[in-house]
Amino acid sequence: MRATPDAVPHLLEVLARAGEDARAVAPRSRRAWLRAARHGRLLLAQVNGQDAAWVVQEPCGGGVVEWGGLYVMPAFRQGAVMREITRVALSLAPCSVVVTMDARFATYLVQRHGAAEVSLARAAGVSHGMVLMRRLAPGRWRAALAHLGQAHRDGAPVRYLVRRRPAGEVPAL
């Protein structure tokens, strides 16, 4: 399930086929995708040989990662793919920070995985400031503003969640 650098061209093709919806989730350069794959922070899920979902995690230091994107292909959104890739991705880092505008996903993380909904200030503190720094980076601020604008139009507040891996939980990969 962990992607290797040689899987990145394939992922870029998947993103192109998935359309603007998938690319908007986590706008990144080819170099950034390669770096994520090289460091084991890019997960790809396949079902019966079909691309089903991906998660990219960004390091924040001190064993903390921020989810830079989770995308489940439309054909797999009603199945177990989202639950399984979420479970695996959460198990990999001692602490995960997730920023989402999807109320159902936030509730799922809280109820099923013990995540805590926190303030932006707390998420920034846990992530050593990286939650804010990434959104202020020149290549990312437009995407961050677009997401916030869409959330405002939809009436969906941005939710910040922190999930610490419980003692004794073994990384899934």
C-alpha positions, 0 to 999 in steps of 0.5 A: 500500500505504501507507494514507491517513487516509481509509482508516482507517474502512475499516481499523476495519471490517476489524478489526471483521470480523476479530474479537478476534484482529486487534484484540488484535494492536495495540489503538489508538484511532481517533486513533492509527490516523489518526496512523499513516496520516497519517505513512505508518506504516500499510500495508494489503495487498490481494489482488484487491481483498480486504483481506489484511494490515496493519502499523502502525509506531511511531516511536522516533526516530533513524530507528527504528520499532517494529512495533506490529502485523502481522496477516494475514487467515486466508485469506491466511496460507499465501500470499506476503502475509506475506512481501511486506508484511514485506519492504516494511515492513522496507525503509521504516525504517533500523532496525526493532524487532520484538517477537514471540512467534511463533518461526517469524516470528522465525526467518523475520526472522533467516534471510530479512531479517538481523534479529538476536535481541537482549535486551529491554535491547538492544531498549529501547536501540535504540528509545530506550526506546520498547519499554518506554514503550509497554508501560507506557502506561496504555492499553496495559499491559493488552494487554501483560500479556495477550500476556505471559500468553498467551506464558507459557501457550503456552510461547512466549518473547517475542522481540526482534529488530532489523533494520537496513536494509542499505546500498544497499537502497532503500525499497520504497514 
